[in-house]
């Protein structure tokens, strides 16, 4: 179990995992080798941790989220990130025609991306569609698994 929870901490690059990768890992264990092979300083996003806590339905899930919280420092969106996220979502609404429900579903991903950008971090996700859309409005380092 410990190998599934403790993420690598090497080199100086900052790495953030999106909830899509971590949830998939919790459910299927399919990313274990890749996660353990990541070079960089693993940091958590407070937004990702909130998403994980929201969906943690078993004791094992809650233990994993708690271990992530304890083992890796947490990065939180700033006031600037929050304000910029609203502007980006407004542009997506205007330019892409996203409805309010779609924008609400995308909001956390925008905050995760802006937090990664603010720290020069590489964001690792399996949610290609949403994060590539966000990159149309604000560039950030993205690795899609």
Buried (B, 14 or more C-beta within 10 A) or exposed (E): EEEBBBBBBEEEBBBBBBBBBBBBBBEEEEBEEEBEEBEBBBBBBBBBBBBBEEEBEEEEBEBBBBBBBEBBEEBEBEEEBEEBBEEBBEBBBEEEEBEEEBBEEBBBBBBBBBBBBBBEBBBBBBBEEBBEBBBEBBEBBBBBB
